Structures are given as C-alpha cells and as structure tokens.
C-alpha cells in the first residue's frame, strides 16, 4: 500500500490535481483497506466497488483533460446507509429493509 491514508484530504487532492496520484489508485487502496478492516469493524454494509472504480476512471480522464472540478474531484467517499442513493440498496442497518 502507498499509505495515502496517512495524508490529509487536502494533500491527496493536491497530488490528484498534479496527476501524481490517480483516483483509480486511491479508490483501489480504499477498497483494499475496506476488505482488510471491515470484517472487524463492520463499518460498511454495501460496497459499490465496480461503480467506484468506473467513476474513478472518469475522474482521472477529466483531470487529465484539464477539467478539474475542485478539491474533492476524484476523492472516494462513503455514505451512511441511512441516505437513499439511486440504484443502491438502503437498509439504515435494519434487517427489515434488507
């Protein structure tokens, strides 16, 4: 691992804008950390790895083409499972909604 988790989001954003790190690299590292730690932490219910990687590739292309959209462009995020997200199962951690 490249230890991006030791950098601030501001530092990672700067590296991304300068194309010293790609969104795909960052998403891949985040997914690896989730796979490693989630069995103990149980922090994620639904992981949209394919969608995250697809959107990371789009962000990388946009940044490469000079279409940087701001400091969070290409930065992966996690959403609490209580917010409805189009096309993604929302359970609010209640078994009733599974």
C-alpha positions as CSV (number, residue, x, y, z in Angstrom):
1,X,0.0,0.0,0.0
2,X,1.1,3.5,-0.7
3,X,0.0,5.0,2.6
4,X,-2.4,7.7,1.2
5,X,-4.3,7.1,4.4
6,X,-1.5,9.0,6.3
7,X,-2.1,12.1,4.2
8,X,-4.7,14.8,4.7
9,X,-7.5,15.0,2.1
10,X,-6.0,18.4,1.1
11,X,-2.7,16.7,0.4
12,X,-4.3,13.9,-1.6
13,X,-6.4,16.3,-3.6
14,X,-3.3,18.3,-4.5
15,X,-1.5,15.2,-5.6
16,X,-4.5,14.2,-7.7
17,X,-4.7,17.6,-9.4
18,X,-1.0,17.4,-10.1
19,X,-1.6,13.9,-11.5
20,X,0.9,12.4,-9.1
21,X,-1.8,10.0,-7.9
22,X,-4.9,8.8,-9.7
23,X,-8.4,8.4,-8.5
24,X,-8.2,4.8,-9.5
25,X,-5.2,4.3,-7.3
26,X,-6.9,6.0,-4.4
27,X,-10.1,4.0,-4.8
28,X,-8.2,0.8,-5.1
29,X,-6.3,1.5,-1.9
30,X,-9.6,2.4,-0.1
31,X,-11.2,-0.8,-1.3
32,X,-8.3,-2.9,-0.1
33,X,-8.5,-1.2,3.3
34,X,-12.2,-1.9,3.5
35,X,-11.6,-5.5,2.6
36,X,-8.9,-5.8,5.3
37,X,-10.7,-4.0,8.1
38,X,-14.4,-4.3,7.6
39,X,-14.6,-7.9,9.0
40,X,-13.6,-6.5,12.4
41,X,-15.2,-3.0,12.1
42,X,-18.4,-3.9,10.3
43,X,-18.4,-0.3,9.0
44,X,-19.8,-0.9,5.5
45,X,-23.0,-2.7,4.6
46,X,-23.0,-2.2,0.8
47,X,-19.7,-1.7,-1.1
48,X,-20.1,-0.4,-4.7
49,X,-16.5,-1.3,-5.8
50,X,-17.3,-1.5,-9.6
51,X,-19.2,1.8,-9.6
52,X,-16.4,3.5,-7.6
53,X,-13.7,2.3,-10.0
54,X,-15.8,3.3,-13.0
55,X,-16.3,6.8,-11.6
56,X,-12.6,7.0,-10.7
57,X,-11.6,6.3,-14.3
58,X,-14.0,9.1,-15.4
59,X,-12.5,11.5,-12.9
60,X,-8.9,10.6,-14.0
61,X,-9.8,11.3,-17.6
62,X,-11.4,14.6,-16.7
63,X,-8.5,15.7,-14.6
64,X,-6.0,14.6,-17.3
65,X,-8.0,16.7,-19.9
66,X,-7.8,19.8,-17.7
67,X,-11.4,19.5,-16.4
68,X,-10.6,19.5,-12.7
69,X,-13.8,20.3,-10.8
70,X,-12.5,21.2,-7.4
71,X,-10.8,19.8,-4.3
72,X,-13.0,16.7,-4.0
73,X,-12.9,15.7,-7.6
74,X,-11.9,12.0,-7.7
75,X,-11.8,11.6,-4.0
76,X,-13.8,8.5,-2.9
77,X,-16.4,8.9,-0.2
78,X,-18.5,6.6,2.0
79,X,-22.2,7.3,2.6
80,X,-24.1,6.3,5.7
81,X,-26.6,3.6,4.9
82,X,-29.5,5.8,6.0
83,X,-29.4,8.1,2.9
84,X,-31.3,6.9,-0.1
85,X,-29.0,6.6,-3.1
86,X,-30.4,5.9,-6.5
87,X,-29.7,2.3,-7.6
88,X,-28.2,1.2,-4.3
89,X,-29.9,-0.7,-1.5
90,X,-30.6,1.4,1.6
91,X,-31.3,-0.5,4.8
92,X,-30.5,2.0,7.6
93,X,-28.9,-1.1,9.2
94,X,-32.4,-2.5,9.9
95,X,-32.9,-6.1,8.9
96,X,-36.5,-5.3,8.0
97,X,-35.2,-3.3,5.0
98,X,-32.9,-5.9,3.6
